Amino acid sequence: EGQLVESGGDLVQSGGSLRLSCVASGFALSSHWMTWVRQAPGKGLEWVANIGQDGSETYYVASVQGRFSISRDNAKSSLYLQMNNLRVEDTAIYYCVRDQFYYGMDVWGQGTTVAVSS
Amino acid sequence: DIQMTQSPSSLSASVGDRVIITCRASQRIGLYLNWYQQKPGKAPKLLIYAASNLETGVPSRFSGSGSGTDFTLTIRGLQPEDFATYYCQQSDSTPQVSFGGGTKVAVK
């Protein structure tokens, strides 16, 4: 069925940067759109960004546009999220997700925690 | 942007109850509606895709219905393991998708 494992979450000061990574196993990453979803403490789920199979298409929620960059390395079965100019409101658990759109987000990582302090 | 509104935001129920959660889209989305279950400290899990299709391995007490703007998730015969938070998600505006605010199902 597949597995996703995120890493890179940390405590960082406002204005700082982090790079999240996600490694896929059990399926061909290159065949799938991939998505980052986040969840602020005690809040609901929020779509953050996604990327097409070859990396040529990327999309972002308005609140991170220009600050975050999603990328992938299919040869390494890896997905990334480069987060710059972090804000306190970016504090959340970040999930790496395989997105089948009409068929749903069917594989989720365990999440990695990003905490941004002021 | 398509806004997704779930109701209620929380409910209390007992084992064996029938639970109904509704999700309304701000514009028509056809059948592009998925449901997820999330337990505390865990990642969400896909339950239903395309409004009414049960994901493999999901118990048949879960069902989904609806089309256009109004959708429901029904749990028939609530089990102890079903106490969780449920989210709807639209994929009509793919690749930019959105989630509902969630419905917490708690023990009465």
Interface residues (C-beta under 8 A of the other chain):
Chain A: W33 T35 V37 G44 L45 E46 W47 N50 G52 E57 Y59 V61 Y95 D99 Q100 F101 Y102 Y103 G104 M105 D106 W108 G109 Q110 G111
Chain B: Y32 N34 Y36 Q38 A43 P44 K45 L46 I48 Y49 A50 E55 Y87 Q89 S91 T94 P95 Q96 V97 S98 F99 G100 G101 G102
